[in-house]
Amino acid sequence: MVSATAHKRFLSTIVAILAALIHAEIEACTEDCAPDASETPLGLGRYPTWEDAPASTEEFDHDNDKSVCRLPIISVEEWEAERYWEREDPVIVQNVTDGWPALEHWTKEEFLRRYPDVMVGMGRSKDLGQTGPDDAGDRLTKTTIKDFVVNHMHDLNTEKYVFDRKLNMPDGLLDDCQPYPMPTRMFSDYGEALIGMGAPERTMWKDHLALTIGRDLQGLTFHRHNAAMNTVVFGSKRWILYDAERIASSKTRLKRMTRDVDNPIQLTTSEWIRKLYHMDERMDEIRNYGHDCVQRAGEMIYVPRGWAHMVINIGDTVAIVSERGLDAMEP
């Protein structure tokens, strides 16, 4: 017969083995261990809220020091009274989303409940930066908001990002973004009269708002287009902007800024900040002829026509874009 002492040793060994296995499983767990869509409430994807998702705040956030950001940060009243959208300089406008129904309707659970079947275009943010978001064309795959958020948003193997400026948001989503900031509100109120006056469409800020949704570290690489406004509803974005006049005076300067001349491949926004920003003249150029700013939820950033810019999400980010006209920049 087995003695009591031997029996206790046997049980102790089994317990130790089980404890070691559990510890090893915990140590090996990465983001892939997060619950899948079927395990979260109502099928919300890996994380129940936008705020619960990973955010690279420590690495990429900063406090918008005046020597770094160098942008005016103004109120909605100042934006409208001074008609900043007619200027050629970027600006950040605070509290733009105050009073918007989107603050309640676009929380993750409510967003997926209200708008699961709304169509969006998704693609790799790196590809969107290479072609320009207006010329992405076949590189964008049409899907629904629900399918993107649940099945693609946090799939590290596909790196999909919703950014399709030519796909206008439907009325329900548009209603959630009221009151529109000027000058988009002007077109919403007087659009027919403006068109009847024969104003060139390229100069109009139409009530065409596009939706962008992406996870941490996603964002478009350096690109240019017509004047645009980007408003963050949830999350944060870091922007690197480079003066249009500085680019126009030297055709090679933008290439030197955005690419490694010894290995001229298109880097992601996070790779550019990590590997190139501190090399050669880049940081000095941005400090003197550009801006490096963090945009918070509720804020709108205005980017004038022709300014080169790149963006990186800090955490899950939901935003809307309004662009004057919808034509891509001429080469």
Buried (B, 14 or more C-beta within 10 A) or exposed (E): EEEEEEEEEEEEEEEEEEEEEEEEEEEEEEEEEBEEBEEBEEBBBBBBEBBBBBBBEEEBBEEBEEEBBBBBBBEBEBBBEEEBBEEEEBBBBBEBBEEBBBBEBBBBEEBBEBBBEBEBBBBBBBBBBBBBBBEBEEBBBEBBBBBBBBBBBBEEEEBBBBBBBBBBBEEEBBEBBEEBBBBBBBBBEEBEEBEEEEEEEEEBBBBBBBBBBBBBBBBBBBBBBBBBBBBBBBBBBBBBBBBBEBBEEEEEBBEBBBBBEEEEEBBBBBBBBEEBBEEEEBBEBBEEBBBBBBBBBBBBBBBBBBBBBBBBBBBBBBBBBBBBBBEBBEE
